[in-house]
């Protein structure tokens, strides 16, 4: 109701405190138009209403509606001869495309001096929008035709932004959009933060695409001053592709960011590579975490996370999983040092891992499970074989040197006599070939690999791609089970990989109980392509010096032998022998001890208990015979979780019973509060007998 307003009143109530009151401000008699819809920005798509306000003389006029896709530089008609008094028009915007610089205006057709247009730019979104970022150079560029600039709008190849964060702060990124970040190095003092205002959807992601020109160095973010490199904070549905992030506390961090994906992203020489926290359904494909001081892949409180065809190289932890669900395949993990682990998980997590390659050195462990068995609550696995045989994980995973082209330089192409891709050069050949070629899951897609390809995917970064190393035509066999040691008993399945012409051969399997001095047949005429054989080990007894080999029946030059000794434990105990430099008064040994001896027979004892502990994996029921004499200890004898027995079947350390000759004396040389003769740490089931400390 407007009847209380004084004349002239325009026949319509005022907005505000005095609307429909005698104090209402009077209506000007000249005409005016005011844009309502999108006046302060926003977005528009499809068919929707444009609204305006009209007053004075213009109420009885008709109007023209126009649209500009370039911020008002050029204009296109939306409609003409529209009654101004209608105050609204249903606009089908689809033919006008998409832009971030939309403006619309309305003009009185009777008096063109009466008009109005939106005060702010709006986004017209009838299709995804493409954005551009470049550094200060066009060298090696793939997407941009000009250097980046802070005053550029980032909406065309000729006007790229200089900084990714600046672009994210300037524009509202939406599902389906792509941001191209061209070749070059970008220095970061703060993390690139992508949040819910620039997020996509699970089925329609926002893509941030780096340069594919790897020969020119690609797109590299170098972080200074700590913090993350790229930080996805509550950003659902974001895809990161073709980036390197260096020197960041977390190369890529996700927090509350579900349904995100990384492809061809490298996180190098930082703290953690990828940190995925409370971010379900994260996928990483063809990604690298290398040279990081902590974790290559850190997954925390996240489910359905997958990592495939990647490399986790020279990190303290290859992957670390806390209260999460991780699936890993076709990945090479390399770790070095006594505090390093290929896999680390807590007992509440689920790790599904297979068809990988794990390469360990300098005392690194294949895996650890926090909250597992053992006095300290953590179960550590020294070898891939021990891990796989106990947990059924990584059953087809190889424990081998992957033979990368240049691991120190982070070139993770596999060496091949048939051809390896060298960025910037093309295909080259090597004198040796990696056994990871054609070693992946036979059910995985291999058709993108170049010929010859063996019709099976390679393990590693380039598996299933056009840069996959080519398959040698000669044949080869590679042992999987027990290749890096381990322990078996009863009936077990042994596995191998056959490649080249050997896939069509039959093979013979053999076993040695004495480190290769003599051999016994396990089976002959087995199809090499089967890749498995179920072996009843019981007739082969007990030994700590086990090896097995596999040889082609068609070409005996095609053969492989397990790299490390393994244990065969079919009943009874495994005895170990230690002696000092003399045999006087001895009870168990027939020769003096020596560090070069195996310590497995009375005639070849080791010279110290610690040598036995460092050389062998003691298990329930094992006995270490420590003969008569005095043993000077320069350090504690440390018995830990890797040499544990159990409550009913302990590991026994048995000294000499020849008390008249002095028995077995362990002399620590010095005493002190933190100095021990024998230190039992995080172990169970240890029995010490007839020892003087």
Secondary structure, 3 states (H helix, E strand, C coil): CCCCCCCCCCCCCCCCCCCCCCCCCCCCCCCEEEECCCCCCCEECCEEEEEEEEEHHHHHCEEEEEEECCCCCCCEEEEEEEEHHHCEEEEECHHHCCEEEEEEEEEECCCCCCEEECCCCEEECCCCCEEEECCCCCCCCCCCCCCCCCCCCCCCCCCCECCHHHHHHHCCCCCCCEEEECCEEEEECCCEEECHHHCCECCECEEEECCCCHHHCCEEEEECCCCEEEEEECCCCEEEEEEEEECCCEEEEEECCCCCEEEEEEEECCCEEEEEECCCCCEEECCEEECCCCEEEEEECCCCEEEECCEEECCCEEEEEECCEEEEECCEEEEECCCCEEEEEECCCEEEEECCEEEEECCCEEEEEECCCCCCCEEEECCHHHHHHHHCCCCCCECCCCCEEECCCCEEEECCCCCEEECCCEEECCCCCCCCCCCCCCCCCCCCCCCCCCCCCCCCCCCCCCCCCCCCCCCEEEECCCCCCCEECCEEEEEEEEEHHHHHCEEEEEEECCCCCCCEEEEEEEEHHHCEEEEECHHHCCEEEEEEEEEECCCCCCEEECCCCEEECCCCCCEEEECCCCCCCCCCCCCCCCCCCCCCCCCCCECCHHHHHHHCCCCCCCEEEECCEEEECCCCEEECHHHCCECCECEEEECCCCHHHCCEEEECCCCCCCCCCEEECCCCCEEEECCEC
